[in-house]
Amino acid sequence: MRKQINDFPPYSNNTIDLNEARKRSKGNVKRKNRQNLVYRRILLLIFLVFVAFIGWKTIHSLICRLFVEVIPVQHKIVEDVLNTDFLVLRDETLITAPASGRLEMNYSEGERVGKNAVVGYIIKTTGTSLQKEEKIPIRVHQTGILSFHVDGFENLCHPETWAQVDVSLFADLEKNLAKKTNNVENNSIVNKGDSLFKITDNLSPCYLYSKVTGIYPEEWKEDILLSIKLQEFNNEKITGRIIEFAKNDDAVNMLIKISGSKGIEKYRRLRGEIVVEKNKGTMLEKSVLVLQQGVPGVYLVEKGRATWKKVSIIEYLGDNVLVDGLQLGQQLILTPSLVKEGQRILAY
């Protein structure tokens, strides 16, 4: 008789426990794998955020550097001026027609004539049948420049009588000047006593009379030099010296001796400016200023980095400002919103 020996029954309790252990082990592995995957994803996300942050800062910094505007500091002189009108006073003589007739000139506008020179004639017709002509010379007794720009004020506008000049008399001066000038031309018919031309002594000084009302510099007095710009001479500066100075209520009257008066014999009244003050500094747009604790300053490039520098405000001029405290040639940053203290600035 055979004896059958079975070490483990086909479906024993030990077999069930082993299967369950295997299942639990696989479940634990899956859970751990899922957890590790979540951790890896979180770490990857943190890494990507960090890289993006660093990358954005780098790109932003690069963009800012590329768009930062830098220029050398330059100085500018800003002038405060006083607008005024000037009356031209000089040594001039009015020449009138010695007789009635046709004017025949030997000289033209702006030519220099000598003492006792015959500058022209009055052609006077006499008789009835033969129509004889008589030439009456027009002689001048002083040396100077001939000009047809007469206004009738030649004897009044003299340096010796400046204190008695009534400016209101010159309200229609330009109209009078145009009228007188247009009526007297070469070969025109004139009457005895008509104003023909004037002779201006160009070797004598020329003067400007000015009446300034309101506020004027306290340092103005006799012998002070003035810088003057005249509109009729393209605002080219000339130098004048105050010869006589008189205060009258809220106004001041000045007689100013000028140099560089070539061509001024054509004018009686001039419009212009007197420079009362000069300020030297750096002209900036207001947007360039950077306030730190209420103190104005600007950003400069020093040793390749943005550096804040304190400045002093001299004057505000509309959207611009004149400042002091910057040296010529320093590198000024025009776009302060794109930089910060210590930031490296790309080569420029």
Buried (B, 14 or more C-beta within 10 A) or exposed (E): EEEEEEEEEEEEEEEEEEEEEEEEEEEEEEEEEEEEEEEEEEEEEEEEEEEEEEEEEEEEBEEBBEEBEBEEBEBEEBEEBBEBBBBBBBBBBBBBBBBBBBBBBBBEBEEEBEEEBEBBBBBBEEEEEEEEEEEBEBBBEBBBBBBBBBBBBBEBBBBEEBEEBEBEEBEEBEEBBEEBBEEBEBEBEBEEEBBBBBBBBBEEBBBBBBBBEEEBBEEBEEEBEBBBBBEBBEEEBBEBBBBBBEEEEEEBBBBBBBEBBEEBBBBBBBEBBBBBEEBEBBBBEEEBBBEEEEEBBBBBBEEEBBBBBEBEEBBEEEEBBBBBBBEEEBBBBBBBEBBEEEBEBEEE
